[in-house]
Each structure stands twice: as structure tokens, then as C-alpha cells.
Amino acid sequence: MVMAARDRLARTLRADAQTAFSVELTAKMADLSLQVEGFGQVRFPVTPARARKLAGLGRPWRGDGDRCGCP
């Protein structure tokens, strides 16, 4: 049976499933760069006001399971 990505994520978040691996990565803020369409360059740390603006730019997922929802 094929399980959709959203279902796997839900099981993981509920701790119903054991994950096969985990990854942790540490980076300096100066080494990070983020560009958001409709917003521009995101500077760190992100202020609460900018976080709200970024959240408002979000769109519902248009993909199906593991397939890309890219335009």
C-alpha cells in the first residue's frame, strides 16, 4: 500500500511511526540566505511583523502526495 506524504508526516508527528533516520544541521545565520517570491530577500532574525507578512504569502499545496505542486 502506498502512503501519501501527508499521511506519513501525520503519523510521524503523532509518534505513531518510527522514523528510519533523523538529521540535524547547525549553521551560522551569516551563512544562510533566503529569497521569497513576492517578498524578496529575508533577513535573519525574522521579526514577528515580517513573519506574519511571510505567512500571508503562503498558498495551499497543489500537489498530490509526493508529487511536486510547483507551478
C-alpha positions as CSV (number, residue, x, y, z in Angstrom):
1,M,0.0,0.0,0.0
2,V,1.4,3.4,-0.9
3,M,1.1,6.1,1.8
4,A,0.8,9.7,0.9
5,A,3.5,12.1,2.2
6,R,0.9,14.0,4.4
7,D,-0.2,10.7,6.0
8,R,3.5,9.7,6.8
9,L,4.0,13.2,8.2
10,A,0.9,12.9,10.4
11,R,2.0,9.5,11.7
12,T,5.4,10.9,12.5
13,L,4.1,13.9,14.3
14,R,1.7,11.8,16.3
15,A,4.6,9.5,17.1
16,D,2.7,6.5,15.6
17,A,5.6,5.6,13.4
18,Q,9.3,5.1,14.0
19,T,11.4,7.1,11.7
20,A,14.3,5.5,9.8
21,F,16.7,8.4,10.4
22,S,16.9,12.0,11.5
23,V,19.2,14.8,10.6
24,E,20.4,17.9,12.5
25,L,22.3,20.6,10.8
26,T,23.8,23.7,12.5
27,A,24.6,26.8,10.5
28,K,25.5,30.3,11.3
29,M,22.9,33.0,10.4
30,A,25.5,34.7,8.2
31,D,25.8,31.5,6.1
32,L,22.0,31.4,5.4
33,S,20.3,33.1,2.5
34,L,16.5,33.0,1.8
35,Q,14.7,34.7,-1.1
36,V,10.9,34.5,-1.3
37,E,8.9,35.3,-4.4
38,G,6.6,38.3,-3.7
39,F,8.6,39.3,-0.7
40,G,12.3,39.4,-1.6
41,Q,15.3,38.8,0.5
42,V,14.6,37.5,4.0
43,R,17.0,38.8,6.6
44,F,17.6,37.0,9.9
45,P,16.4,37.1,12.6
46,V,12.9,37.4,11.2
47,T,10.8,39.8,13.2
48,P,7.2,38.9,14.2
49,A,5.8,41.5,11.7
50,R,7.8,40.0,8.8
51,A,6.9,36.5,9.9
52,R,3.2,37.5,9.6
53,K,3.8,39.0,6.2
54,L,5.6,35.9,5.0
55,A,2.8,33.7,6.4
56,G,0.3,35.7,4.4
57,L,2.1,34.9,1.2
58,G,1.5,31.2,1.7
59,R,-0.6,29.2,-0.7
60,P,-2.4,25.9,-0.3
61,W,-0.4,22.8,-1.6
62,R,-1.4,21.9,-5.2
63,G,0.4,18.6,-5.4
64,D,-0.7,15.1,-4.8
65,G,1.2,13.2,-2.2
66,D,4.9,13.1,-3.1
67,R,4.5,14.8,-6.5
68,C,5.5,18.4,-6.8
69,G,2.9,21.1,-6.5
70,C,5.2,23.6,-8.3
71,P,3.6,25.9,-10.9
